[in-house]
Amino acid sequence: MKSLKKSISFVLLLPLSSLALMTVIAGVPFLMACFISLFSLTFFYWLRRNQLDQTVILVNGGIAAALILAMTVLMVAAGGNIEGKLMDTAISWILLLFPGGFIFYMHITAEGIKLISLMILILPLWAFFLSVFLSKRTDILKKAVPFLAGTLCCLGVIAWQYANRPSVRYAGHGFDYMHGYSSTDFSDYMVYSEPSRLVQLEAPASLLIEKEADMPKLDGAEACYPLYAAAAKAVYQNIADIEKRYLEQDETSRYTNGKIVRFTNTVRAFEGLLHDLNADGDYDVDLFFGARPSRKQMEMAKTLKIPLTITPIGREAFVFFVEPDNPVTGLSSEEIRKIYHGDITNWSDLGGKKQEIRPFQRPENSGSQAMMEYFMGDVSLKEPLSYEYVDSMFGVLQKVAEYANEGGAMGYSFRYFVEDLNQENNVRLLAVDGVLPTIENIQNGTYPLTVDLCVVSRSEDSRPYVQKMIDFMLSEEGQKMIEKTGYASLRPGGSR
């Protein structure tokens, strides 16, 4: 009976200790956290004075073993995705069953701190090994070696699964930069960056826009930002100082990475071109840079009765890529369509290894996804690979899985994004219909998936500098800038 009382006392100590940690994380006053921690330490001292015995050790060891085994099984079943519905439900049950679990559960659901669930593993392990240490029984310590080995193996599996969870493997580049709009760090490409990686003309531009009110507002696709930012820096007088001022004063400007030379993404930029939010004729975007708009975007413009002018200013290649060790070096357009429709599912059908094809897609309305839809024509795309992701505002969302370097993977993008911005590492571009997407083949039009790099404007926008900016991009100066940035120009025989 005495042993049982001590065992129960030690088990009850766990939620008290966890509560002390929770008070710190949740921001409870420091004195309250200190009080609960001191109370826990007093309990430890009392247990030690009462000579911890084998029963206490076994109770804590049993709790730790059961929880670690359960968590390992759950992590494997969920693929390491602690943000998914399976893990979310399972953790909820474990927390409710665990001593003090209701407090944990309320805290997690209120604050969204999923990683605190690891405490259900840490606390019993900590209690078990502390029990062994305080007991000073070497025979029990030797018996604990297999348990320790098993624990380390389980923790290794949990750590590996967590490190390779879908929200890490398939989230592209994490969208950590530029206020969530980009998968690329463009901090050296801003119009006010010092030093700057933007290309420059050898002489001052022939077009100079001096007044801020005359400067067309620019935005566009991610891969186009280095181009239109360079053009703005060459043409817009004192644009660096203007944007710095807005960044200091205007919350909206900070959020969109600029006021006049904005950087959001294909979706937001196109919406800015069409929506006059204040109904005063002052749109967020005057010139959109990117590939041709998607069918849905063109339908949106038609619904809003806004005629658009699409002006090609350069050439780019829509490319497909695979792992470097994939023996398949090229595909026909028809084979690619069959892969993305779901008719061809194994590389062995195309002369490659006996390996499942994992065809990744891109988010809807992104520039590359719009181009993929054009390429597919009347052939439908299969359901894209996806994963669950927890958004702090909207809960669990389904997101399109972006390319990951794993066996059998295949992806698509634009050549400049892959080769000049180096945003897809360790990949090899495929030849399409027997032609590789080199600058020369894009320039001469032999690569079959050569696409136009365009500027899109509102046809009814009659302000002179809007058209002058388009004309500048078509001029010899603008074409040189396009080539130096990394695209193919419209000039016959143009070179970088």
KENUSE-918573 format. One record per residue (C-alpha): residue in three letters; y, x, z; residue number from 1. Coordinates in Angstrom, 1 decimal. Layout:
<nodes>
   doti        y        x        z   rotor
    Ala        Y        X        Z     NUM
...
</nodes>
This chain:
<nodes>
   doti        y        x        z   rotor
    Met      0.0      0.0      0.0       1
    Lys      2.4      2.8      0.9       2
    Ser      1.7      4.5     -2.5       3
    Leu      2.3      1.3     -4.3       4
    Lys      5.7      0.8     -2.5       5
    Lys      6.8      4.3     -3.5       6
    Ser      5.6      3.7     -7.1       7
    Ile      7.6      0.5     -7.3       8
    Ser     10.6      2.2     -5.8       9
    Phe     10.5      5.0     -8.4      10
    Val     10.2      2.5    -11.3      11
    Leu     13.2      0.5    -10.0      12
    Leu     15.2      3.7     -9.9      13
    Leu     15.1      3.8    -13.8      14
    Pro     17.4      0.8    -14.5      15
    Leu     19.8      2.1    -11.8      16
    Ser     20.0      5.5    -13.5      17
    Ser     20.4      3.8    -16.9      18
    Leu     23.1      1.6    -15.5      19
    Ala     25.0      4.7    -14.5      20
    Leu     24.9      6.1    -18.0      21
    Met     25.8      2.7    -19.5      22
    Thr     29.0      2.5    -17.3      23
    Val     30.2      5.7    -18.9      24
    Ile     29.4      4.7    -22.4      25
    Ala     30.9      1.2    -22.0      26
    Gly     34.1      2.5    -20.5      27
    Val     33.6      1.2    -16.9      28
    Pro     35.9      3.0    -14.5      29
    Phe     34.9      6.5    -13.6      30
    Leu     34.6      5.8     -9.9      31
    Met     32.1      3.0    -10.5      32
    Ala     29.9      5.4    -12.6      33
    Cys     30.1      8.0     -9.9      34
    Phe     29.1      5.4     -7.3      35
    Ile     26.0      4.3     -9.2      36
    Ser     25.0      7.9    -10.0      37
    Leu     25.3      8.8     -6.3      38
    Phe     23.2      5.8     -5.4      39
    Ser     20.5      7.0     -7.8      40
    Leu     20.5     10.6     -6.4      41
    Thr     20.1      9.2     -2.9      42
    Phe     17.0      7.3     -4.1      43
    Phe     15.6     10.6     -5.5      44
    Tyr     16.2     12.4     -2.2      45
    Trp     14.4      9.6     -0.3      46
    Leu     11.4      9.7     -2.7      47
    Arg     11.2     13.5     -2.3      48
    Arg     11.3     13.2      1.5      49
    Asn      8.4     10.7      1.3      50
    Gln      6.3     13.2     -0.7      51
    Leu      5.6     11.8     -4.2      52
    Asp      1.9     11.4     -4.8      53
    Gln     -0.3     11.0     -7.8      54
    Thr      0.2      7.2     -8.0      55
    Val      4.0      7.6     -8.7      56
    Ile      3.2     10.1    -11.4      57
    Leu      0.6      7.9    -13.1      58
    Val      2.9      4.9    -13.0      59
    Asn      5.8      6.8    -14.7      60
    Gly      3.4      8.6    -17.1      61
    Gly      1.8      5.3    -18.1      62
    Ile      5.2      3.7    -18.8      63
    Ala      6.3      6.7    -20.8      64
    Ala      3.1      6.9    -22.9      65
    Ala      3.2      3.2    -23.7      66
    Leu      6.8      3.2    -24.8      67
    Ile      6.6      6.4    -26.8      68
    Leu      3.5      5.2    -28.6      69
    Ala      5.1      1.8    -29.3      70
    Met      8.3      3.4    -30.6      71
    Thr      6.3      5.8    -32.8      72
    Val      4.3      3.0    -34.4      73
    Leu      7.5      0.9    -34.9      74
    Met      9.4      3.9    -36.5      75
    Val      6.6      4.5    -38.9      76
    Ala      6.3      0.8    -39.8      77
    Ala     10.0      0.5    -40.3      78
    Gly     10.3      3.8    -42.2      79
    Gly     12.7      5.1    -39.6      80
    Asn     15.1      2.3    -40.3      81
    Ile     16.4      1.4    -36.8      82
    Glu     19.1     -0.7    -38.5      83
    Gly     16.5     -3.0    -40.3      84
    Lys     15.4     -6.4    -39.1      85
    Leu     11.9     -5.2    -38.1      86
    Met     13.1     -2.5    -35.8      87
    Asp     16.0     -4.7    -34.5      88
    Thr     13.5     -7.4    -33.4      89
    Ala     11.0     -5.0    -32.0      90
    Ile     13.5     -3.1    -29.9      91
    Ser     14.9     -6.3    -28.6      92
    Trp     11.4     -7.2    -27.2      93
    Ile     10.8     -3.8    -25.8      94
    Leu     14.2     -3.8    -24.1      95
    Leu     13.6     -7.2    -22.6      96
    Leu     10.3     -6.1    -21.2      97
    Phe     11.6     -2.8    -19.9      98
    Pro     12.9     -2.7    -16.3      99
    Gly     16.6     -3.3    -16.6     100
    Gly     16.1     -4.1    -20.3     101
    Phe     18.3     -7.2    -20.2     102
    Ile     21.3     -5.0    -19.3     103
    Phe     20.5     -2.7    -22.2     104
    Tyr     20.0     -5.6    -24.6     105
    Met     23.3     -7.2    -23.7     106
    His     25.1     -3.9    -24.1     107
    Ile     23.6     -3.1    -27.5     108
    Thr     24.2     -6.6    -29.0     109
    Ala     27.7     -6.6    -27.7     110
    Glu     28.7     -3.1    -28.8     111
    Gly     26.2     -2.4    -31.7     112
    Ile     25.2      1.0    -30.2     113
    Lys     21.6      1.2    -31.5     114
    Leu     21.0      4.8    -30.5     115
    Ile     21.2      3.9    -26.8     116
    Ser     17.8      2.4    -27.3     117
    Leu     16.4      6.0    -27.1     118
    Met     17.0      5.7    -23.4     119
    Ile     13.8      3.6    -23.2     120
    Leu     12.0      6.9    -24.1     121
    Ile     14.2      9.4    -22.3     122
    Leu     14.2      7.7    -18.9     123
    Pro     10.5      7.3    -18.2     124
    Leu      9.8     10.8    -19.6     125
    Trp     12.5     12.2    -17.4     126
    Ala     11.0     10.3    -14.4     127
    Phe      7.4     11.5    -15.2     128
    Phe      8.2     15.2    -15.4     129
    Leu     10.5     15.1    -12.5     130
    Ser      7.7     13.4    -10.5     131
    Val      5.3     16.2    -11.5     132
    Phe      7.9     18.9    -10.6     133
    Leu      8.7     17.4     -7.2     134
    Ser      5.0     16.9     -6.3     135
    Lys      4.4     20.7     -6.6     136
    Arg      0.8     19.9     -7.6     137
    Thr     -0.3     22.4    -10.2     138
    Asp     -3.5     20.5    -10.9     139
    Ile     -1.5     17.5    -12.1     140
    Leu      0.7     19.8    -14.1     141
    Lys     -2.3     21.2    -16.0     142
    Lys     -3.6     17.7    -16.7     143
    Ala     -0.1     16.8    -18.1     144
    Val     -0.4     19.4    -20.9     145
    Pro     -2.2     17.1    -23.3     146
    Phe      0.3     14.3    -22.5     147
    Leu      3.1     16.7    -23.2     148
    Ala      1.6     17.8    -26.5     149
    Gly      1.1     14.2    -27.6     150
    Thr      4.6     13.3    -26.5     151
    Leu      6.1     16.2    -28.6     152
    Cys      4.1     15.1    -31.6     153
    Cys      5.3     11.5    -31.2     154
    Leu      8.9     12.6    -30.8     155
    Gly      8.5     14.8    -33.9     156
    Val      7.3     11.8    -35.9     157
    Ile     10.1      9.7    -34.6     158
    Ala     12.7     12.3    -35.3     159
    Trp     11.4     12.9    -38.9     160
    Gln     11.3      9.2    -39.6     161
    Tyr     14.8      8.7    -38.3     162
    Ala     16.2     11.7    -40.2     163
    Asn     14.7     10.3    -43.4     164
    Arg     15.6      6.6    -42.9     165
    Pro     16.6      4.6    -46.0     166
    Ser     20.3      4.4    -45.0     167
    Val     20.4      8.3    -45.1     168
    Arg     18.0      8.9    -48.1     169
    Tyr     19.5      6.2    -50.4     170
    Ala     23.1      6.1    -49.4     171
    Gly     24.2      8.5    -52.1     172
    His     26.8     10.8    -50.6     173
    Gly     27.6      8.6    -47.7     174
    Phe     31.0      7.5    -48.8     175
    Asp     32.6      9.6    -46.1     176
    Tyr     35.7     10.5    -48.1     177
    Met     38.9      8.8    -49.3     178
    His     38.8      5.8    -46.9     179
    Gly     35.3      4.7    -48.0     180
    Tyr     36.1      4.5    -51.7     181
    Ser     34.5      7.7    -53.0     182
    Ser     31.3      9.6    -52.8     183
    Thr     33.2     12.7    -53.7     184
    Asp     35.7     14.8    -51.6     185
    Phe     38.8     14.6    -53.7     186
    Ser     41.1     16.1    -51.1     187
    Asp     41.9     19.1    -53.4     188
    Tyr     42.7     16.7    -56.3     189
    Met     45.4     14.6    -54.8     190
    Val     48.9     14.9    -56.4     191
    Tyr     50.2     16.5    -53.3     192
    Ser     47.3     18.8    -52.6     193
    Glu     48.1     22.5    -51.9     194
    Pro     46.3     24.4    -53.3     195
    Ser     45.4     22.0    -56.1     196
    Arg     42.4     21.8    -58.4     197
    Leu     44.1     19.5    -60.8     198
    Val     44.4     20.9    -64.4     199
    Gln     47.9     21.8    -65.6     200
    Leu     49.6     22.1    -69.0     201
    Glu     50.8     25.5    -70.1     202
    Ala     54.3     24.2    -70.6     203
    Pro     56.3     21.2    -69.1     204
    Ala     55.2     17.9    -70.4     205
    Ser     57.2     16.4    -73.2     206
    Leu     57.3     13.0    -71.3     207
    Leu     59.1     13.0    -68.0     208
    Ile     59.5      9.8    -65.9     209
    Glu     62.3     10.4    -63.4     210
    Lys     62.8      7.1    -61.6     211
    Glu     60.2      5.9    -59.2     212
    Ala     60.6      2.3    -60.4     213
    Asp     59.7      3.3    -63.9     214
    Met     56.4      5.0    -62.9     215
    Pro     53.3      2.9    -63.9     216
    Lys     50.9      2.5    -61.0     217
    Leu     47.6      4.2    -61.8     218
    Asp     44.1      3.6    -60.4     219
    Gly     40.6      3.7    -61.8     220
    Ala     37.0      4.9    -61.7     221
    Glu     36.0      7.6    -59.3     222
    Ala     35.2     10.2    -61.9     223
    Cys     38.6      9.6    -63.7     224
    Tyr     40.8     10.3    -60.7     225
    Pro     41.1     14.1    -61.4     226
    Leu     42.3     13.2    -64.9     227
    Tyr     44.9     10.6    -64.2     228
    Ala     46.1     12.4    -61.1     229
    Ala     46.7     15.5    -63.3     230
    Ala     48.6     13.4    -65.9     231
    Ala     50.8     11.8    -63.2     232
    Lys     51.6     15.2    -61.6     233
    Ala     52.6     16.5    -65.1     234
    Val     54.8     13.5    -66.0     235
    Tyr     56.0     11.8    -62.8     236
    Gln     59.0     13.8    -61.4     237
    Asn     58.5     14.7    -57.7     238
    Ile     55.4     12.5    -57.4     239
    Ala     54.0     14.8    -54.7     240
    Asp     57.0     14.2    -52.4     241
    Ile     57.0     10.5    -53.2     242
    Glu     53.4     10.0    -52.3     243
    Lys     53.8     12.1    -49.1     244
    Arg     56.6      9.8    -48.0     245
    Tyr     54.5      6.7    -48.6     246
    Leu     51.6      8.1    -46.7     247
    Glu     53.8      8.7    -43.7     248
    Gln     55.4      5.2    -43.8     249
    Asp     53.1      2.8    -45.5     250
    Glu     49.7      1.7    -44.0     251
    Thr     48.6      0.3    -47.3     252
    Ser     49.4      3.6    -49.1     253
    Arg     47.2      5.5    -46.6     254
    Tyr     44.3      3.0    -47.1     255
    Thr     44.4      3.3    -50.9     256
    Asn     45.0      7.1    -50.9     257
    Gly     48.4      6.6    -52.6     258
    Lys     51.1      4.1    -53.6     259
    Ile     51.8      5.0    -57.3     260
    Val     48.8      7.2    -58.0     261
    Arg     46.2      5.3    -56.2     262
    Phe     42.5      6.0    -55.7     263
    Thr     40.1      3.2    -54.8     264
    Asn     37.2      2.6    -57.2     265
    Thr     36.2      0.7    -60.4     266
    Val     36.0     -2.6    -58.7     267
    Arg     39.1     -2.5    -56.6     268
    Ala     41.2     -0.9    -59.3     269
    Phe     40.3     -3.5    -61.9     270
    Glu     41.1     -6.3    -59.4     271
    Gly     44.5     -4.6    -58.8     272
    Leu     45.1     -4.8    -62.6     273
    Leu     44.5     -8.5    -62.7     274
    His     45.9     -9.9    -59.4     275
    Asp     49.6    -10.4    -58.8     276
    Leu     49.2    -11.1    -55.1     277
    Asn     52.9    -11.8    -54.4     278
    Ala     53.4    -13.7    -57.7     279
    Asp     56.5    -11.6    -58.4     280
    Gly     55.1     -9.6    -61.4     281
    Asp     54.5     -6.6    -59.2     282
    Tyr     50.8     -5.8    -59.7     283
    Asp     49.0     -3.1    -57.6     284
    Val     47.8     -1.4    -60.8     285
    Asp     49.5     -1.1    -64.2     286
    Leu     47.0      1.3    -65.9     287
    Phe     43.3      1.3    -65.2     288
    Phe     41.3      4.5    -66.2     289
    Gly     37.6      4.3    -66.7     290
    Ala     34.8      3.2    -69.0     291
    Arg     35.0     -0.1    -70.7     292
    Pro     35.1     -3.0    -68.2     293
    Ser     31.9     -4.9    -67.5     294
    Arg     31.2     -8.3    -68.9     295
    Lys     31.9     -9.9    -65.5     296
    Gln     35.3     -8.1    -65.3     297
    Met     36.2     -9.2    -68.8     298
    Glu     35.2    -12.8    -67.9     299
    Met     37.4    -12.5    -64.8     300
    Ala     40.4    -11.5    -67.0     301
    Lys     39.7    -14.4    -69.3     302
    Thr     39.5    -16.9    -66.4     303
    Leu     42.8    -15.6    -65.1     304
    Lys     44.3    -15.8    -68.7     305
    Ile     45.3    -12.2    -68.7     306
    Pro     44.8    -10.6    -72.1     307
    Leu     43.9     -6.9    -71.8     308
    Thr     44.5     -4.0    -74.1     309
    Ile     41.7     -1.4    -74.0     310
    Thr     42.8      2.0    -75.4     311
    Pro     40.2      4.8    -75.9     312
    Ile     41.7      8.1    -74.9     313
    Gly     38.6     10.4    -74.8     314
    Arg     34.8     10.5    -74.9     315
    Glu     32.2     10.7    -72.3     316
    Ala     28.4     10.6    -72.1     317
    Phe     26.3      8.1    -70.3     318
    Val     23.4     10.2    -69.1     319
    Phe     20.0      9.8    -67.4     320
    Phe     18.5     12.5    -65.1     321
    Val     15.3     13.4    -63.3     322
    Glu     14.0     16.1    -61.0     323
    Pro     14.0     19.6    -62.5     324
    Asp     10.2     19.9    -62.3     325
    Asn      9.6     16.7    -64.2     326
    Pro      7.8     17.8    -67.5     327
    Val      9.4     14.9    -69.4     328
    Thr     12.5     16.4    -71.1     329
    Gly     13.6     13.4    -73.2     330
    Leu     13.2      9.7    -73.7     331
    Ser     13.9      7.2    -76.4     332
    Ser     16.4      4.4    -75.8     333
    Glu     13.6      1.9    -76.1     334
    Glu     11.5      3.8    -73.5     335
    Ile     14.4      3.8    -71.0     336
    Arg     14.9      0.1    -71.5     337
    Lys     11.2     -0.5    -70.8     338
    Ile     11.4      1.6    -67.6     339
    Tyr     14.4     -0.3    -66.2     340
    His     12.9     -3.6    -67.3     341
    Gly      9.7     -2.7    -65.5     342
    Asp      7.3     -2.4    -68.5     343
    Ile      6.7      1.3    -68.0     344
    Thr      6.0      2.3    -64.4     345
    Asn      4.3      5.7    -64.5     346
    Trp      5.4      9.0    -66.0     347
    Ser      1.9      9.6    -67.4     348
    Asp      2.6      6.9    -70.0     349
    Leu      5.4      9.1    -71.3     350
    Gly      3.5     12.5    -71.3     351
    Gly      4.4     13.4    -67.7     352
    Lys      2.6     13.7    -64.4     353
    Lys      0.5     10.8    -63.1     354
    Gln      3.3      9.7    -60.8     355
    Glu      5.1      6.4    -60.2     356
    Ile      8.6      6.2    -61.8     357
    Arg     11.3      5.4    -59.2     358
    Pro     14.2      4.1    -61.3     359
    Phe     17.4      4.0    -59.2     360
    Gln     20.3      1.8    -60.1     361
    Arg     24.0      1.8    -59.1     362
    Pro     26.0     -0.9    -57.2     363
    Glu     27.1     -3.9    -59.2     364
    Asn     30.4     -3.6    -61.1     365
    Ser     30.6      0.2    -60.7     366
    Gly     31.5      2.0    -63.9     367
    Ser     28.0      3.4    -64.5     368
    Gln     26.3      0.0    -63.7     369
    Ala     28.6     -1.7    -66.2     370
    Met     27.6      0.8    -68.8     371
    Met     23.9      0.4    -68.0     372
    Glu     24.2     -3.4    -68.5     373
    Tyr     25.8     -2.7    -71.9     374
    Phe     23.0     -0.3    -72.8     375
    Met     20.3     -2.7    -71.8     376
    Gly     21.7     -5.4    -74.0     377
    Asp     19.6     -8.6    -73.9     378
    Val     16.9     -6.8    -71.9     379
    Ser     17.2     -7.7    -68.2     380
    Leu     17.2     -5.0    -65.4     381
    Lys     14.5     -5.2    -62.8     382
    Glu     15.4     -5.8    -59.2     383
    Pro     17.0     -2.6    -57.9     384
    Leu     15.6     -0.6    -55.0     385
    Ser     17.5     -1.5    -51.9     386
    Tyr     17.7     -0.9    -48.2     387
    Glu     19.1     -2.5    -45.1     388
    Tyr     22.4     -1.2    -43.7     389
    Val     24.3     -2.4    -40.7     390
    Asp     28.0     -3.0    -41.2     391
    Ser     30.1     -3.3    -38.1     392
    Met     31.8     -6.4    -39.4     393
    Phe     29.1     -8.2    -41.4     394
    Gly     25.8     -7.3    -39.7     395
    Val     22.7     -6.3    -41.7     396
    Leu     23.4     -6.0    -45.4     397
    Gln     21.3     -5.3    -48.4     398
    Lys     22.6     -2.3    -50.3     399
    Val     21.5     -0.8    -53.6     400
    Ala     19.6      2.4    -53.1     401
    Glu     21.3      5.3    -54.8     402
    Tyr     19.5      8.2    -56.4     403
    Ala     17.5     10.4    -54.0     404
    Asn     15.6     13.6    -54.9     405
    Glu     12.1     12.4    -54.4     406
    Gly      9.0     12.4    -56.5     407
    Gly      9.3     10.4    -59.7     408
    Ala     13.0      9.6    -59.3     409
    Met     15.2      8.7    -62.2     410
    Gly     18.9      7.9    -62.2     411
    Tyr     21.9      7.5    -64.4     412
    Ser     25.7      8.3    -64.3     413
    Phe     28.4      9.9    -66.5     414
    Arg     28.0     13.5    -67.6     415
    Tyr     31.4     14.6    -66.0     416
    Phe     30.4     13.2    -62.6     417
    Val     27.0     15.0    -62.7     418
    Glu     28.0     18.4    -64.2     419
    Asp     31.7     19.0    -63.6     420
    Leu     31.9     17.4    -60.2     421
    Asn     28.4     18.5    -59.2     422
    Gln     27.7     15.2    -57.4     423
    Glu     24.0     15.0    -58.2     424
    Asn     22.4     18.2    -57.1     425
    Asn     19.1     19.6    -58.3     426
    Val     18.7     17.3    -61.3     427
    Arg     18.1     17.8    -65.1     428
    Leu     19.7     15.7    -67.8     429
    Leu     17.4     14.1    -70.3     430
    Ala     17.7     14.1    -74.0     431
    Val     18.1     10.6    -75.4     432
    Asp     16.6      9.9    -78.8     433
    Gly     16.1     13.6    -79.2     434
    Val     19.7     14.6    -78.5     435
    Leu     21.1     16.3    -75.3     436
    Pro     24.4     15.2    -73.8     437
    Thr     26.4     18.5    -74.4     438
    Ile     30.1     18.5    -75.0     439
    Glu     29.5     19.4    -78.6     440
    Asn     27.1     16.5    -79.2     441
    Ile     29.6     14.1    -77.4     442
    Gln     32.5     15.5    -79.5     443
    Asn     30.7     15.0    -82.8     444
    Gly     29.1     11.7    -81.8     445
    Thr     25.5     12.7    -82.3     446
    Tyr     24.5     11.9    -78.7     447
    Pro     23.6      8.2    -78.9     448
    Leu     25.1      7.1    -75.6     449
    Thr     28.6      8.5    -76.1     450
    Val     31.1      6.1    -74.6     451
    Asp     34.8      5.8    -74.7     452
    Leu     37.0      6.9    -71.8     453
    Cys     39.6      4.2    -71.7     454
    Val     43.0      3.1    -70.4     455
    Val     43.2     -0.6    -69.8     456
    Ser     46.5     -2.3    -69.5     457
    Arg     47.8     -5.9    -69.5     458
    Ser     48.8     -6.8    -73.1     459
    Glu     51.8     -8.7    -71.9     460
    Asp     53.2     -5.8    -69.9     461
    Ser     56.2     -4.8    -72.1     462
    Arg     57.7     -2.1    -69.8     463
    Pro     58.4      0.9    -72.0     464
    Tyr     56.8      3.6    -69.7     465
    Val     53.5      1.8    -69.6     466
    Gln     53.0      2.3    -73.3     467
    Lys     54.7      5.8    -73.2     468
    Met     52.1      6.8    -70.6     469
    Ile     49.3      5.6    -72.9     470
    Asp     50.9      7.4    -75.8     471
    Phe     51.1     10.6    -73.7     472
    Met     47.3     10.5    -73.1     473
    Leu     46.8     10.2    -76.9     474
    Ser     49.2     13.0    -77.7     475
    Glu     48.1     16.6    -78.2     476
    Glu     49.2     17.4    -74.6     477
    Gly     47.2     14.5    -73.2     478
    Gln     44.1     15.4    -75.3     479
    Lys     44.3     19.1    -74.1     480
    Met     44.4     17.8    -70.5     481
    Ile     41.4     15.6    -71.1     482
    Glu     39.4     18.6    -72.4     483
    Lys     40.5     20.9    -69.6     484
    Thr     39.5     18.3    -67.0     485
    Gly     36.0     18.2    -68.5     486
    Tyr     35.8     15.3    -70.9     487
    Ala     35.5     15.4    -74.7     488
    Ser     38.8     14.5    -76.5     489
    Leu     39.4     12.3    -79.5     490
    Arg     40.5     15.3    -81.5     491
    Pro     38.1     16.5    -84.3     492
    Gly     36.7     19.8    -83.3     493
    Gly     38.4     19.7    -79.9     494
    Ser     37.2     22.2    -77.3     495
    Arg     37.7     22.8    -73.6     496
</nodes>
